[in-house]
């Protein structure tokens, strides 16, 4: 019994004729099939890379849109605090800026890492305390805040935590609309 050699013949483009007759090269069938699969794989790889690039670009644009929007910023009152400290609430994090004579320190906590928000009120002022899962001291306090503004900061942080836990994308809302929705959420939560 003779074994058959699986070969495919084709004409070479570079040298169409040798000695007056067409030049024919013989390539094993397995090699041609492998080359075909490689070409097909390269095309699929390029397509996948283009799709990944577009998804990454959209995700990056969404993150930039979300990360730069400050929802509320509250500072401690001046006469009782010579160098006012500030709390800035953004959609994805809360930043605490503490100031001293010729120096300042900034500390950010992601909304997802906040476990509790407390307010201690006195006759005129409030102290806002945020408990973080990641901060070494576990809590951050800001003193001498206006009571109404401290309550508003707490309401916004709590609402953002709820939105984050329910995987709601807040970047689709304008800031005023987002604050309004957070206020509605707080109203319905307390009823």
C-alpha positions as CSV (number, residue, x, y, z in Angstrom):
1,X,0.0,0.0,0.0
2,X,1.4,3.4,-1.0
3,X,1.3,6.4,1.2
4,X,0.0,9.6,-0.4
5,X,1.8,12.8,0.2
6,X,-0.7,15.6,0.8
7,X,0.7,18.5,-1.2
8,X,-0.8,21.5,-2.9
9,X,0.6,23.1,-6.0
10,X,0.5,26.8,-6.9
11,X,2.4,29.1,-9.2
12,X,5.1,31.3,-7.8
13,X,4.4,35.0,-8.5
14,X,8.1,36.1,-8.4
15,X,9.2,33.7,-11.2
16,X,6.3,32.7,-13.3
17,X,8.2,30.6,-15.8
18,X,11.2,28.4,-15.6
19,X,12.6,26.9,-18.8
20,X,9.5,27.9,-20.7
21,X,7.0,26.2,-18.5
22,X,5.2,27.5,-15.3
23,X,7.1,27.1,-12.1
24,X,5.2,25.0,-9.6
25,X,6.1,24.8,-5.9
26,X,4.8,22.0,-3.8
27,X,3.9,22.9,-0.2
28,X,2.6,20.3,2.2
29,X,-1.1,20.7,3.0
30,X,-0.5,21.0,6.8
31,X,1.9,24.0,6.3
32,X,-0.6,25.8,4.1
33,X,-3.4,25.2,6.6
34,X,-1.1,26.5,9.4
35,X,-0.3,29.7,7.5
36,X,-4.0,30.2,6.8
37,X,-4.8,29.9,10.6
38,X,-2.0,32.3,11.4
39,X,-3.4,34.9,9.1
40,X,-6.9,34.4,10.4
41,X,-5.6,34.6,14.0
42,X,-3.7,37.9,13.3
43,X,-6.9,39.4,11.9
44,X,-8.9,38.3,14.9
45,X,-6.2,39.6,17.3
46,X,-6.2,43.0,15.6
47,X,-10.0,43.1,15.9
48,X,-9.9,42.2,19.6
49,X,-7.2,44.9,20.2
50,X,-9.3,47.5,18.5
51,X,-12.4,46.6,20.6
52,X,-10.3,46.6,23.8
53,X,-8.9,50.0,23.0
54,X,-12.4,51.4,22.5
55,X,-13.7,49.9,25.7
56,X,-10.6,51.2,27.6
57,X,-11.1,54.7,26.0
58,X,-14.7,54.9,27.1
59,X,-13.9,53.6,30.6
60,X,-11.1,56.2,31.0
61,X,-13.4,59.0,29.8
62,X,-16.1,57.9,32.3
63,X,-13.5,57.8,35.1
64,X,-12.1,61.2,34.3
65,X,-15.6,62.7,34.1
66,X,-16.4,61.1,37.4
67,X,-13.2,61.8,39.3
68,X,-12.9,65.6,38.7
69,X,-16.4,66.6,39.8
70,X,-16.5,68.1,43.2
71,X,-20.0,67.9,44.6
72,X,-19.6,69.9,47.8
73,X,-16.7,71.6,49.6
74,X,-17.0,72.7,53.2
75,X,-14.4,74.5,55.4
76,X,-14.2,75.0,59.1
77,X,-15.2,78.4,60.4
78,X,-12.4,81.0,60.6
79,X,-12.4,82.6,64.0
80,X,-12.2,79.3,65.8
81,X,-9.8,77.8,63.4
82,X,-7.1,80.2,62.2
83,X,-6.2,77.9,59.3
84,X,-9.5,76.5,58.0
85,X,-9.6,72.8,57.2
86,X,-11.6,71.7,54.2
87,X,-13.7,68.6,53.2
88,X,-14.2,68.1,49.5
89,X,-16.7,65.4,48.4
90,X,-16.2,64.1,44.9
91,X,-18.2,61.3,43.3
92,X,-15.6,58.6,44.1
93,X,-13.8,60.0,47.1
94,X,-13.7,62.4,50.0
95,X,-10.6,64.6,50.5
96,X,-9.6,66.1,53.8
97,X,-7.3,69.1,53.7
98,X,-5.8,70.1,57.0
99,X,-3.9,73.4,57.2
100,X,-1.3,74.6,59.6
101,X,1.1,77.6,59.5
102,X,2.8,77.4,56.1
103,X,1.9,73.8,55.6
104,X,-1.1,71.6,54.6
105,X,-1.8,68.0,54.5
106,X,-4.3,66.2,52.2
107,X,-5.8,62.8,52.8
108,X,-8.3,61.1,50.5
109,X,-10.7,58.2,51.3
110,X,-12.6,56.3,48.6
111,X,-16.3,56.3,49.0
112,X,-16.3,52.5,48.9
113,X,-13.9,52.4,51.9
114,X,-16.1,54.6,54.2
115,X,-17.9,52.4,56.7
116,X,-19.6,55.2,58.8
117,X,-20.2,58.9,59.0
118,X,-21.0,60.6,62.3
119,X,-21.9,64.1,63.3
120,X,-21.4,65.5,66.8
121,X,-23.3,68.7,67.2
122,X,-22.9,71.4,69.8
123,X,-24.9,74.7,70.1
124,X,-23.2,76.4,67.1
125,X,-20.9,73.9,65.5
126,X,-20.6,70.3,64.3
127,X,-17.8,67.8,64.1
128,X,-17.9,65.4,61.2
129,X,-16.3,62.1,61.8
130,X,-15.7,59.6,59.0
131,X,-14.7,56.0,59.8
132,X,-12.5,54.4,57.1
133,X,-11.7,50.8,56.5
134,X,-8.3,51.6,55.2
135,X,-7.0,54.5,57.2
136,X,-4.5,53.5,59.9
137,X,-6.2,55.6,62.6
138,X,-9.6,54.3,61.3
139,X,-11.4,57.7,61.7
140,X,-10.9,61.3,60.5
141,X,-12.5,64.3,62.3
142,X,-13.2,67.8,61.1
143,X,-14.1,70.3,63.8
144,X,-15.9,73.7,63.8
145,X,-18.1,73.1,60.8
146,X,-21.4,74.8,60.2
147,X,-24.1,72.4,61.4
148,X,-26.3,72.6,58.3
149,X,-23.3,72.1,55.9
150,X,-22.0,69.2,58.0
151,X,-25.5,67.5,57.7
152,X,-25.4,68.1,54.0
153,X,-22.0,66.6,53.6
154,X,-23.1,63.5,55.6
155,X,-26.2,63.2,53.4
156,X,-24.2,63.3,50.2
157,X,-21.6,60.8,51.4
158,X,-24.3,58.4,52.6
159,X,-26.1,58.7,49.3
160,X,-23.0,58.1,47.3
161,X,-22.3,55.0,49.3
162,X,-25.8,53.7,48.6
163,X,-25.4,54.5,44.9
164,X,-22.0,52.8,44.8
165,X,-23.3,49.7,46.6
166,X,-26.1,49.4,44.0
167,X,-23.7,50.0,41.1
168,X,-25.4,53.2,39.9
169,X,-23.3,55.3,37.6
170,X,-23.6,58.9,38.8
171,X,-21.5,60.4,36.0
172,X,-24.7,60.6,33.8
173,X,-26.2,63.3,36.1
174,X,-25.4,67.0,36.4
175,X,-24.1,67.9,39.9
176,X,-27.3,69.8,40.8
177,X,-29.5,66.9,39.6
178,X,-27.3,64.4,41.5
179,X,-27.5,66.4,44.8
180,X,-31.3,66.6,44.3
181,X,-31.5,62.8,43.9
182,X,-29.3,62.3,47.0
183,X,-31.6,64.6,48.9
184,X,-34.6,62.6,47.7
185,X,-32.9,59.4,48.8
186,X,-32.2,60.8,52.3
187,X,-35.8,61.9,52.6
188,X,-37.2,58.5,51.6
189,X,-34.7,56.7,53.8
190,X,-35.8,58.5,57.0
191,X,-39.5,58.1,56.3
